[in-house]
């Protein structure tokens, strides 16, 4: 359970802020199919509630099934399929189903270091949102969004610390003409540190910086 404050809940010029409470539950089941192959099944549910902006309250259910294959002592391949349902409980018109598939390769390096590369393809299908033209005229077709994501991560283990650096790129593409000016390229760099205080207590700190480059949107 986490609580916080958004300074711009609607991401527009109104700049209306609101406090929120987020609750997340996640469970993971891993089963070895043989000596080098594992099956993974995960389920999570998340609720996000605002103190004032009830139109933004949402409930998300997610299911993930995947496989992890140990190629050799240093190389591991994994793939998975994700199915998420996102419901805005007080409105409904922005509800969507998110289908995702990913592929990841992880390679162990000398001196207890490692790096990994991951690709993900996402398709969002909006059940009740129809397409709008540039003149804000609704059509009979439904909105859908595609996203391609590339991620690279490198890290190193120490006796009581784990350091990681990461880079992520994705391109957001919607088929709705009215929202074309929201299509953008996203670049994000991140760093994290995990420290083990003892066998039962650890601390975690992270930092990220994201840059969005809009393809057709001009400054106003």
Secondary structure by P-SEA (a helix, b strand, c coil): cccccccccccccccccccbbbbbbbbbbbbbccccbbbbbbbbbbbbbbcccccccbbbbbbbbbbbbbccccbbbbcbbbbbbbbccccccccbbbbbbbbbbbbbbccccccbbbbbbbbbbbccbbbbccccccccbbbbbbbbbbbbbbbcccccbbbbbbbbbbbbbbccccccccbbbbbbbbcbbbbbccccbbbbbbbbbbbbbbcccccc
